[in-house]
Amino acid sequence: METKTDIRWLGHSAFRLTSPEGKVIYIDPFLSQNPKTPEEHKHPEEADYILLTHGHEDHVGDTLEIAERTGCRVVCQVELSHLLKKKGLKEDQRVEFNKGGTIRFDDFSVTLVSANHSSSFGGEYAGEAGGLVIAFDDDLIFYHLGDTNIFADLEIYGDLYEPDLIAVPIGDYYTMGPDEAAHCCEMIEAEYAVPIHYGTFPVLTGDPKEFKQLTEKYCETEVLIPTPGDKILD
């Protein structure tokens, strides 16, 4: 698939996206302490937006440091946004929304959808965890499932948003493992899927090769297994 959007997985659940107009977007930027993130991506000097799926430490990651350094806007669920403000995020950098909401930025839009998972930040309740559907103008639609297990709404999201590429947690223990993740792909029916949230820590034992084998057994979705830092689609 040809795309004008540059998408790079940075290990765990973190992504760096560059929109067709050149806007730099980070998703769940757990970078500096992430053993899978390439060194050149650990301390970003440029960012326009940070999008967060939920408040856990391995997803919020370096959000506050990146926001202070770059002045970028941070887009997340209402309760999490307020907790980040308490930790120093400036008011004019906060963008809060909730499930079902869509926000328009530059040459893309972001919709917050459900995920079946918990969420806290600094020991405080951070609202409900979510997934993110990012639609780039005249280009691809990318759906980051966040941390989740399988749930029936995924089929609706596939029909409603028709994503081209999905990022699917497979690590097990804190999220679903390869088999549930493969069935999620069957429900959503995207053209491509990328496994995430595996291998970062010993407890995350989900095998991306098993996920690929199962997914391509259940449905037509092609599984891509990128090396952290490499561009996913041309």
Order of alpha helices (4+ residues) and beta strands (2+ residues): beta-beta-beta-beta-alpha-alpha-beta-alpha-beta-beta-beta-beta-beta-beta-beta-alpha-beta-alpha-beta-alpha-beta
